Amino acid sequence: MNVAELVGRTLAGLGAGTAFGVVGSGNFEVTNALRAGGVRFVAARHEGGAASMADAYARMSGQVPVLSLHQGCGLTNAVTGITEAAKSRTPMLVLTADSAAASVLSNFRIDQDGLATAVGAVPERVHSAATAVADTVRAFRTARQQRRTVVLNLPLDVQAQPAPSPPPLPDIPGPALVRPDPAAVAALANLLAAAERPVFIAGRGARGSGDVLRELASRCGALLATSAVAHGLFHDDPFALGISGGFASPAAAELIVGADLVVGWGCALNMWTTRHGKLLSPHAKLVQVDVEQAALGAHRPIDLGVVGDVTGTALDVLALAPEHRGYRTDEVAARIAAGRWNDVEHEDSSGDGRIDPRTLSRLLDELLPAERIVSIDSGNFMGYPSAYLSVPDEHGFCFTQAFQSIGLGLGTAIGAALARPDRLPVLGTGDGGFHMALSELDTAVRLELPLVVIVYNDAAYGAEIHHFGDADLTTVRFPDSDLAAIARGFGCTGVTVRSAEDLPAVREWLAGPRSAPLVIDAKIADDGGSWWLAEAFRH
């Protein structure tokens, strides 16, 4: 056995989740070793797609996946997806070959450690046969326990070295719980007791803490909201407002602005979640609860910062907080019930062979099964599937937007689908992002995924169209491609939707075997610039 085989088998023994990648000469042996150790390997058509698959898989499964890459160009092809994962603190191990130390003139030679650092990932390296297991364990521990994206470089000359007998592997538990300071807990309990209209906004750090936050909110009369990445956490709660920020419904926005206390639970309270602060009353007190001290007050001044994990902190506060009605009145419940996006009336702009994206999204929400996992690409369209397609819980929504790159959606949807095969995977994407990621339709077809791809097709980069107004826009407009025909060429079912009358074809696919993806080429009407993007561009 050589070092490449030892590293692959070590990762398998540590409990690595599914591996994704594109196999080249540099990562051929280590990938086969992963497979021999029992790790499933999903071959993507492009390293960028593989990176997004691994990222989404980690978010939706709770496991640490492996992204397997060739040296040099294999790594650079995956950089955008790795950056998204690193910015999102996704626990993921990027296993990449590297040029041999003596190969100073190799075509593949780049500063891979420096590249990892530049995008916010943690660079690690297998240094020798003698340290191979310890190096691999250290990288995996960092990914899992520190919630980091780790790039483990595996030089070709080290890969070929004979491997020693492997030692027993340690058990690597998940992140340690961080209990809050009792004085901070008491201060938060006092603020909740004094608040007349408290609102909780739960973020990525609160995923998995929904039950205790619901209980605490009920005790102290708080309304519940989430950032986009935690969408679905409070699904079906009568006092849940949905997503806070640019995607918030008018009723939700009004109620958040009316709060006299806002508590961010594992939530950055950044410009997207607060609409550049406009959702926060200048008279409201702000609190943040986070395991990272550096996150407290990073985006805006706060009145109280609590260092602690969300579940533990909420339980400690629950033991102290008195019960009162707070914001939870019958009138507020009625406003919430009637104020969700799907209930907000709009003037249907469908016509001339194009469908209003709001009408499309509402109808698809009714058509598609409730047990779904919705992934979102980036672009002008993205508010429609985010706001209108309901999800059953926080494991039903995958939002890879920390780097705000278009083109990550298809890989994201495939990774999410593999993490949750019990749910119907749905992707909302624009035509720009769909074209960028097109090669991964082949991956979805090979895997026989029952994936629904909704392409909000305006034949343009819509954000730029609406941002630059009367300027020369020829650089961001394109011929209207027949995306349904392209999809059929990959082996998918392709449907063109220009009006509500075209949607029975979707119902027909849903009633069938669902053995290949469905691509909906939705020719959408001009929305004049989506409401959430217009808000963002004002600043």
C-alpha positions as CSV (number, residue, x, y, z in Angstrom):
1,M,0.0,0.0,0.0
2,N,1.3,3.5,-0.9
3,V,0.5,6.8,0.8
4,A,-2.3,7.6,-1.7
5,E,-4.1,4.5,-0.7
6,L,-3.4,5.1,3.0
7,V,-4.9,8.6,2.9
8,G,-8.1,7.4,1.1
9,R,-8.6,4.5,3.5
10,T,-7.9,6.8,6.5
11,L,-10.6,9.2,5.4
12,A,-13.0,6.3,4.9
13,G,-12.2,5.1,8.4
14,L,-12.8,8.5,9.9
15,G,-16.3,8.5,8.5
16,A,-16.1,10.8,5.5
17,G,-19.4,11.3,3.7
18,T,-19.9,11.0,0.0
19,A,-17.0,12.0,-2.2
20,F,-17.4,14.1,-5.3
21,G,-15.0,15.1,-8.0
22,V,-13.4,14.7,-11.4
23,V,-10.7,12.0,-11.6
24,G,-7.4,12.7,-13.2
25,S,-4.0,11.1,-13.0
26,G,-3.1,13.0,-9.8
27,N,-6.2,11.8,-7.8
28,F,-6.9,8.5,-9.4
29,E,-5.3,6.2,-6.7
30,V,-6.6,8.1,-3.7
31,T,-10.1,8.2,-5.2
32,N,-10.1,4.5,-5.7
33,A,-8.9,4.0,-2.2
34,L,-11.8,6.1,-0.9
35,R,-14.1,3.8,-2.9
36,A,-12.4,0.7,-1.6
37,G,-13.0,1.9,1.9
38,G,-16.7,2.2,1.3
39,V,-17.1,5.9,0.5
40,R,-19.5,6.6,-2.4
41,F,-17.9,8.5,-5.2
42,V,-20.0,10.7,-7.5
43,A,-18.2,11.7,-10.8
44,A,-19.1,15.1,-11.9
45,R,-18.5,16.6,-15.4
46,H,-16.7,19.7,-14.0
47,E,-14.8,20.3,-10.8
48,G,-16.9,23.4,-10.2
49,G,-20.0,21.4,-10.2
50,A,-18.4,18.8,-7.9
51,A,-17.5,21.5,-5.4
52,S,-21.1,22.7,-5.2
53,M,-22.3,19.2,-4.9
54,A,-20.0,18.5,-1.9
55,D,-21.0,21.9,-0.3
56,A,-24.7,21.2,-0.5
57,Y,-24.3,17.6,0.6
58,A,-22.5,18.8,3.7
59,R,-25.2,21.3,4.5
60,M,-28.1,18.9,4.1
61,S,-26.6,15.7,5.5
62,G,-24.5,16.9,8.5
63,Q,-21.6,14.7,7.2
64,V,-18.1,15.9,6.1
65,P,-17.9,15.1,2.4
66,V,-14.7,14.9,0.3
67,L,-14.0,16.8,-2.9
68,S,-11.4,14.9,-4.9
69,L,-9.3,16.9,-7.4
70,H,-6.4,16.7,-9.8
71,Q,-3.5,19.1,-9.0
72,G,-3.3,22.6,-10.5
73,C,-6.1,23.0,-13.0
74,G,-8.4,20.5,-11.2
75,L,-8.2,22.7,-8.1
76,T,-8.5,26.0,-10.0
77,N,-11.6,24.8,-11.8
78,A,-13.2,24.2,-8.4
79,V,-12.2,27.5,-6.7
80,T,-15.5,29.3,-7.0
81,G,-17.4,26.4,-5.3
82,I,-14.7,26.1,-2.7
83,T,-14.9,29.8,-1.9
84,E,-18.6,29.6,-1.5
85,A,-18.1,26.7,1.0
86,A,-15.3,28.5,2.9
87,K,-17.4,31.7,3.2
88,S,-20.3,29.6,4.5
89,R,-18.2,27.7,7.0
90,T,-19.2,24.4,5.4
91,P,-17.3,21.5,7.0
92,M,-15.8,19.9,3.9
93,L,-12.5,18.3,3.0
94,V,-11.0,19.2,-0.4
95,L,-8.5,16.4,-1.2
96,T,-6.3,17.6,-4.0
97,A,-3.2,16.3,-5.6
98,D,-0.2,18.6,-5.7
99,S,3.0,18.8,-7.8
100,A,6.0,17.0,-6.4
101,A,8.4,19.3,-4.5
102,A,11.1,18.8,-7.1
103,S,8.8,19.5,-10.1
104,V,9.5,23.2,-10.2
105,L,8.8,23.4,-13.9
106,S,5.6,21.4,-13.9
107,N,2.7,22.8,-15.9
108,F,0.5,22.0,-13.0
109,R,2.5,23.8,-10.4
110,I,0.8,26.6,-8.5
111,D,0.8,27.8,-4.9
112,Q,-2.0,25.6,-3.7
113,D,-1.6,26.5,-0.1
114,G,-1.7,30.2,-0.9
115,L,-4.7,29.7,-3.1
116,A,-6.6,28.0,-0.3
117,T,-5.7,30.8,2.1
118,A,-6.8,33.4,-0.4
119,V,-10.4,32.1,-0.6
120,G,-10.8,31.5,3.2
121,A,-10.2,27.8,3.3
122,V,-7.7,26.1,5.6
123,P,-4.6,24.7,3.9
124,E,-3.2,21.4,5.1
125,R,-0.7,19.0,3.6
126,V,0.4,15.4,3.7
127,H,4.1,15.8,4.4
128,S,5.5,12.3,4.4
129,A,4.6,8.6,4.6
130,A,5.5,8.7,8.3
131,T,3.0,11.6,9.0
132,A,0.3,10.7,6.4
133,V,-2.3,9.4,8.9
134,A,-1.7,12.2,11.4
135,D,-1.9,14.8,8.7
136,T,-5.1,13.4,7.3
137,V,-6.7,13.1,10.8
138,R,-5.7,16.8,11.6
139,A,-7.3,18.0,8.4
140,F,-10.5,16.0,9.0
141,R,-10.7,17.1,12.6
142,T,-10.4,20.8,11.6
143,A,-13.2,20.4,9.0
144,R,-15.6,18.7,11.4
145,Q,-14.9,20.4,14.7
146,Q,-14.2,23.9,13.5
147,R,-16.8,23.9,10.7
148,R,-14.2,24.8,8.1
149,T,-13.5,24.0,4.5
150,V,-10.0,22.4,4.5
151,V,-7.8,21.9,1.4
152,L,-5.6,18.8,2.0
153,N,-2.7,18.8,-0.5
154,L,-1.3,15.4,-1.4
155,P,2.0,15.8,-3.4
156,L,2.6,13.3,-6.1
157,D,6.0,12.2,-4.8
158,V,4.5,11.7,-1.3
159,Q,1.6,9.7,-2.8
160,A,4.0,7.2,-4.3
161,Q,5.9,6.5,-1.1
162,P,5.4,3.0,0.6
163,A,3.0,3.4,3.5
164,P,3.7,2.1,7.0
165,S,1.1,0.0,8.8
166,P,-1.7,2.3,9.7
167,P,-2.4,3.0,13.4
168,P,-5.8,2.8,15.0
169,L,-7.9,5.9,14.1
170,P,-9.4,8.2,16.7
171,D,-13.1,8.9,17.0
172,I,-13.6,12.5,16.0
173,P,-16.8,14.0,17.5
174,G,-18.6,17.0,16.2
175,P,-18.1,20.6,17.5
176,A,-18.0,21.0,21.2
177,L,-21.0,22.8,22.7
178,V,-20.2,26.3,23.9
179,R,-22.2,27.2,27.1
180,P,-22.9,30.9,27.6
181,D,-21.8,33.0,30.6
182,P,-24.6,33.0,33.2
183,A,-24.5,36.8,33.5
184,A,-25.1,37.1,29.7
185,V,-28.0,34.6,30.0
186,A,-29.6,36.6,32.8
187,A,-29.2,39.8,30.8
188,L,-30.9,38.3,27.8
189,A,-33.7,36.9,30.0
190,N,-34.2,40.4,31.4
191,L,-34.4,42.0,28.0
192,L,-37.0,39.4,26.9
193,A,-39.0,40.0,30.1
194,A,-39.1,43.8,29.4
195,A,-39.8,43.5,25.7
196,E,-43.3,44.1,24.4
197,R,-42.7,43.1,20.8
198,P,-39.7,40.7,20.6
199,V,-38.6,39.1,17.3
200,F,-36.2,36.1,16.9
201,I,-34.2,35.9,13.7
202,A,-32.5,32.5,13.4
203,G,-29.6,32.0,11.1
204,R,-27.3,29.2,9.9
205,G,-26.1,28.6,13.5
206,A,-29.6,27.9,14.6
207,R,-30.3,25.0,12.2
208,G,-31.2,22.1,14.4
209,S,-32.4,24.3,17.2
210,G,-35.9,24.9,16.0
211,D,-37.7,23.2,18.8
212,V,-36.1,25.0,21.7
213,L,-36.4,28.4,19.9
214,R,-40.1,27.7,19.3
215,E,-40.5,27.0,23.0
216,L,-38.6,30.0,24.2
217,A,-40.5,32.3,21.7
218,S,-43.8,30.9,22.9
219,R,-42.8,31.6,26.5
220,C,-41.7,35.2,26.0
221,G,-44.2,36.2,23.2
222,A,-41.7,36.5,20.3
223,L,-42.3,36.2,16.6
224,L,-40.1,33.9,14.6
225,A,-38.1,34.7,11.5
226,T,-35.0,33.3,9.8
227,S,-32.2,34.4,7.5
228,A,-32.4,32.9,4.1
229,V,-30.0,30.0,4.9
230,A,-32.3,28.8,7.7
231,H,-35.5,29.1,5.8
232,G,-38.0,26.4,6.9
233,L,-36.8,26.2,10.5
234,F,-40.2,27.4,11.8
235,H,-42.4,26.0,9.0
236,D,-46.2,26.1,9.9
237,D,-45.8,27.9,13.2
238,P,-48.6,30.5,13.3
239,F,-46.2,33.1,14.6
240,A,-43.5,32.5,12.0
241,L,-42.8,35.4,9.6
242,G,-40.7,33.4,7.1
243,I,-37.4,34.9,5.8
244,S,-36.2,38.3,7.1
245,G,-34.5,40.7,4.7
246,G,-35.0,41.2,1.0
247,F,-37.3,38.2,0.6
248,A,-39.6,39.3,3.5
249,S,-43.2,39.7,2.6
250,P,-44.7,43.2,3.2
251,A,-46.5,42.0,6.4
252,A,-43.4,40.3,7.7
253,A,-41.3,43.4,7.1
254,E,-43.8,45.6,8.9
255,L,-43.9,43.3,12.0
256,I,-40.1,43.1,12.2
257,V,-39.8,46.9,11.9
258,G,-42.3,47.1,14.8
259,A,-40.1,45.0,17.1
260,D,-38.6,46.6,20.2
261,L,-36.2,43.7,20.7
262,V,-34.5,41.6,18.0
263,V,-32.4,38.6,18.9
264,G,-30.2,37.1,16.2
265,W,-29.7,33.4,17.0
266,G,-26.6,32.2,15.1
267,C,-27.4,35.0,12.7
268,A,-25.1,37.7,11.4
269,L,-27.8,40.4,11.2
270,N,-26.0,41.5,8.0
271,M,-27.3,43.9,5.3
272,W,-29.2,41.1,3.5
273,T,-31.1,39.9,6.5
274,T,-31.9,43.4,7.7
275,R,-32.3,45.3,4.4
276,H,-29.2,47.4,5.2
277,G,-30.7,48.0,8.7
278,K,-34.0,49.3,7.5
279,L,-35.9,46.4,9.0
280,L,-34.6,47.3,12.5
281,S,-36.2,50.1,14.3
282,P,-33.8,52.7,15.7
283,H,-35.5,52.2,19.0
284,A,-35.1,48.4,19.1
285,K,-32.5,46.7,21.2
286,L,-30.3,44.2,19.3
287,V,-28.9,41.0,20.7
288,Q,-26.7,38.4,19.0
289,V,-26.0,34.8,20.1
290,D,-23.1,33.1,18.4
291,V,-20.4,30.5,19.0
292,E,-17.9,32.9,17.4
293,Q,-17.1,35.9,19.5
294,A,-15.8,37.8,16.4
295,A,-19.3,37.5,14.9
296,L,-20.9,39.6,17.6
297,G,-21.5,43.1,16.4
298,A,-19.5,42.5,13.2
299,H,-22.2,44.0,10.9
300,R,-23.9,46.5,13.2
301,P,-23.8,47.7,16.8
302,I,-25.5,45.5,19.3
303,D,-26.8,46.0,22.8
304,L,-25.8,42.5,24.0
305,G,-23.6,39.8,22.7
306,V,-23.8,36.2,24.0
307,V,-21.1,33.7,23.2
308,G,-22.7,30.3,23.2
309,D,-24.3,27.7,21.0
310,V,-27.9,28.4,20.1
311,T,-29.5,25.3,21.8
312,G,-27.6,25.6,25.0
313,T,-28.2,29.3,25.3
314,A,-31.9,29.1,24.5
315,L,-32.3,26.3,27.2
316,D,-30.5,28.4,29.8
317,V,-32.6,31.5,29.0
318,L,-35.8,29.4,29.0
319,A,-35.1,28.5,32.6
320,L,-35.1,32.2,33.6
321,A,-37.5,33.9,31.2
322,P,-41.0,34.7,32.6
323,E,-44.1,33.9,30.5
324,H,-45.9,36.7,28.8
325,R,-47.9,37.4,25.7
326,G,-45.5,39.9,24.1
327,Y,-46.0,40.2,20.3
328,R,-48.3,37.1,20.1
329,T,-51.8,38.6,19.8
330,D,-54.7,37.4,17.8
331,E,-54.4,40.4,15.5
332,V,-50.8,39.7,14.7
333,A,-51.6,36.0,14.1
334,A,-54.2,37.1,11.6
335,R,-51.8,39.5,9.8
336,I,-49.2,36.8,9.5
337,A,-51.8,34.2,8.2
338,A,-53.0,36.6,5.5
339,G,-49.6,38.1,4.7
340,R,-47.5,35.3,3.2
341,W,-46.2,35.9,-0.3
342,N,-48.5,33.3,-1.8
343,D,-51.4,35.2,-0.5
344,V,-50.3,38.6,-1.6
345,E,-52.2,39.7,-4.7
346,H,-50.3,40.8,-7.7
347,E,-51.2,42.2,-11.2
348,D,-50.5,39.2,-13.5
349,S,-48.1,40.4,-16.2
350,S,-48.4,37.2,-18.2
351,G,-48.9,37.5,-21.9
352,D,-47.2,37.6,-25.3
353,G,-45.8,34.2,-24.8
354,R,-44.3,34.9,-21.4
355,I,-45.5,34.0,-17.9
356,D,-45.3,36.3,-14.8
357,P,-42.6,34.7,-12.5
358,R,-44.9,35.2,-9.5
359,T,-47.8,33.4,-11.1
360,L,-45.5,30.6,-12.2
361,S,-44.0,30.2,-8.7
362,R,-47.4,30.2,-7.0
363,L,-48.7,27.6,-9.3
364,L,-45.7,25.4,-9.0
365,D,-45.9,25.6,-5.2
366,E,-49.4,24.1,-5.5
367,L,-48.3,21.4,-8.0
368,L,-45.1,20.1,-6.5
369,P,-45.2,17.7,-3.5
370,A,-44.8,19.3,-0.1
371,E,-41.9,17.0,0.8
372,R,-39.3,18.8,-1.2
373,I,-35.8,20.1,-1.0
374,V,-35.4,23.5,-2.8
375,S,-32.0,24.8,-4.0
376,I,-31.5,28.3,-5.3
377,D,-29.0,29.6,-7.8
378,S,-28.1,33.3,-7.8
379,G,-29.6,36.1,-10.0
380,N,-32.5,38.5,-10.5
381,F,-35.0,35.6,-10.4
382,M,-33.9,34.1,-7.0
383,G,-36.5,35.8,-4.8
384,Y,-39.4,34.0,-6.5
385,P,-38.5,30.4,-5.7
386,S,-37.2,31.5,-2.3
387,A,-40.4,33.3,-1.3
388,Y,-43.1,31.3,-3.1
389,L,-41.9,27.7,-2.9
390,S,-42.6,26.5,0.7
391,V,-40.4,24.0,2.3
392,P,-41.1,21.5,5.2
393,D,-38.2,22.4,7.4
394,E,-34.7,23.8,7.4
395,H,-33.5,20.6,5.6
396,G,-35.7,21.5,2.7
397,F,-33.9,24.6,1.6
398,C,-30.3,24.9,0.3
399,F,-29.1,28.4,-0.3
400,T,-25.5,28.7,-1.5
401,Q,-25.2,32.5,-1.7
402,A,-22.2,33.5,0.5
403,F,-20.1,34.3,-2.6
404,Q,-23.1,35.4,-4.7
405,S,-21.9,33.6,-7.8
406,I,-24.4,32.5,-10.5
407,G,-23.9,29.0,-11.9
408,L,-23.7,27.0,-8.6
409,G,-27.3,26.0,-8.5
410,L,-27.3,22.8,-10.5
411,G,-24.4,21.3,-8.6
412,T,-26.1,22.5,-5.4
413,A,-29.3,20.7,-6.3
414,I,-27.6,17.4,-7.1
415,G,-25.7,17.4,-3.8
416,A,-28.8,18.2,-1.9
417,A,-30.7,15.5,-3.7
418,L,-28.1,12.9,-2.7
419,A,-28.1,14.0,0.9
420,R,-31.9,13.8,1.1
421,P,-33.2,11.1,-1.3
422,D,-36.5,11.0,0.5
423,R,-37.5,14.4,-0.9
424,L,-38.2,15.7,-4.3
425,P,-35.3,17.9,-5.3
426,V,-36.2,21.3,-6.9
427,L,-33.9,23.9,-8.4
428,G,-34.7,27.5,-9.1
429,T,-32.2,29.0,-11.5
430,G,-31.9,31.6,-14.2
431,D,-31.0,31.0,-17.8
432,G,-27.5,32.5,-17.2
433,G,-26.7,30.2,-14.3
434,F,-28.2,27.2,-16.1
435,H,-26.0,27.7,-19.1
436,M,-22.9,28.0,-16.9
437,A,-23.7,24.7,-15.2
438,L,-25.2,22.8,-18.1
439,S,-22.7,20.0,-18.1
440,E,-24.0,18.7,-14.8
441,L,-27.3,17.7,-16.4
442,D,-25.4,14.7,-17.5
443,T,-24.6,13.9,-13.9
444,A,-28.2,14.2,-12.8
445,V,-29.3,11.9,-15.7
446,R,-26.6,9.3,-14.9
447,L,-27.8,9.3,-11.2
448,E,-31.4,9.0,-12.3
449,L,-32.4,11.9,-10.0
450,P,-36.0,13.0,-10.0
451,L,-34.8,16.6,-10.2
452,V,-37.2,19.4,-11.1
453,V,-35.2,22.3,-12.7
454,I,-37.1,25.5,-13.0
455,V,-35.3,27.9,-15.3
456,Y,-36.6,31.5,-15.0
457,N,-35.6,32.3,-18.5
458,D,-35.5,36.0,-19.5
459,A,-32.7,35.5,-22.1
460,A,-30.5,37.9,-20.2
461,Y,-28.4,38.6,-17.2
462,G,-31.5,40.1,-15.5
463,A,-29.8,41.9,-12.6
464,E,-27.7,43.9,-15.0
465,I,-30.6,44.7,-17.3
466,H,-32.5,46.3,-14.5
467,H,-29.6,47.9,-12.7
468,F,-28.2,49.8,-15.7
469,G,-31.5,51.0,-17.1
470,D,-31.1,52.9,-20.3
471,A,-27.5,52.0,-21.0
472,D,-26.4,49.9,-24.0
473,L,-27.4,46.4,-22.8
474,T,-26.3,44.3,-25.8
475,T,-23.6,42.7,-23.7
476,V,-26.1,41.2,-21.2
477,R,-28.9,40.1,-23.6
478,F,-28.8,36.8,-25.5
479,P,-30.8,34.9,-28.1
480,D,-33.7,33.0,-26.5
481,S,-32.3,29.4,-26.3
482,D,-34.7,26.4,-26.5
483,L,-33.6,25.0,-23.1
484,A,-36.2,22.3,-23.1
485,A,-34.7,20.9,-26.3
486,I,-31.2,21.1,-24.8
487,A,-32.4,19.2,-21.8
488,R,-34.0,16.5,-23.9
489,G,-30.6,16.1,-25.6
490,F,-29.1,15.2,-22.2
491,G,-31.9,12.6,-21.6
492,C,-34.1,14.8,-19.4
493,T,-37.8,15.6,-19.9
494,G,-38.0,19.1,-21.3
495,V,-41.0,21.4,-21.0
496,T,-41.5,24.9,-22.3
497,V,-43.9,27.0,-20.2
498,R,-45.2,30.3,-21.6
499,S,-48.5,30.4,-19.7
500,A,-50.4,28.5,-17.0
501,E,-51.9,26.4,-19.7
502,D,-48.5,24.7,-20.3
503,L,-48.2,23.4,-16.7
504,P,-50.2,20.1,-17.2
505,A,-47.0,18.7,-18.7
506,V,-45.4,19.2,-15.2
507,R,-48.3,17.3,-13.6
508,E,-47.8,14.5,-16.1
509,W,-44.1,14.2,-15.3
510,L,-44.9,14.1,-11.5
511,A,-47.4,11.3,-12.1
512,G,-44.7,9.2,-14.0
513,P,-41.7,7.3,-12.9
514,R,-39.5,10.4,-12.4
515,S,-36.5,8.4,-13.6
516,A,-34.9,11.4,-15.3
517,P,-34.8,15.1,-14.4
518,L,-37.5,17.5,-15.6
519,V,-36.3,20.9,-17.0
520,I,-38.9,23.6,-17.1
521,D,-37.9,26.3,-19.6
522,A,-40.1,29.1,-18.2
523,K,-40.2,32.1,-20.5
524,I,-40.8,34.8,-17.9
525,A,-42.2,38.2,-18.4
526,D,-40.1,41.3,-17.6
527,D,-40.6,42.0,-13.9
528,G,-39.0,45.5,-14.1
529,G,-36.3,44.3,-11.7
530,S,-37.1,42.0,-8.8
531,W,-38.2,43.7,-5.6
532,W,-35.4,42.3,-3.5
533,L,-32.7,43.3,-6.0
534,A,-34.1,46.8,-6.4
535,E,-33.7,47.1,-2.6
536,A,-30.1,45.9,-2.7
537,F,-29.2,48.2,-5.6
538,R,-30.3,51.3,-3.7
539,H,-27.2,51.0,-1.5
